[in-house]
């Protein structure tokens, strides 16, 4: 959350809070022959679009689905992941 300062016409300073929307990437990860294979399915998506894309991609590939992955200690099989994007929202 950022803080934006504005000046009222009477000279009174007021702080307005602005929300910075998180963006998400959708990844497909598969573990075959002891190796990890990755592909980016979508990037820079809002939460709803990322969830919808991950849901349809998981059905298409018959894979599991995780939101904000990172809690799994190791390979979990074929999975579609939703991770926070490093791209900032415009």
C-alpha positions, 0 to 999 in steps of 0.5 A: 500500500502506498501513500499519496499526499494531496493538498486541499484548496484551503491548504490542509494536507490530507493523505490518501491511501492507494492500493497497488494490485498484485499481479500473478503468473500461471506456470505449468510444471511437470516432473518426468524422468527425474527432471523438472519441466516448466512452461509459462501459461500466462503472466501479469494477470489479476487474481480472478483471471489467474485462477480461471486460467489455472483451473482450465489449464489443470483440467486440460492437462489433468494436473493438480492446481496450487495458489501461491505455491511455495509450501511444497517441500519437493516434486509433487507431480504435474501441477499448475501453479499460480505465483505472484508476478514480478511485474508490477501492475500499471 
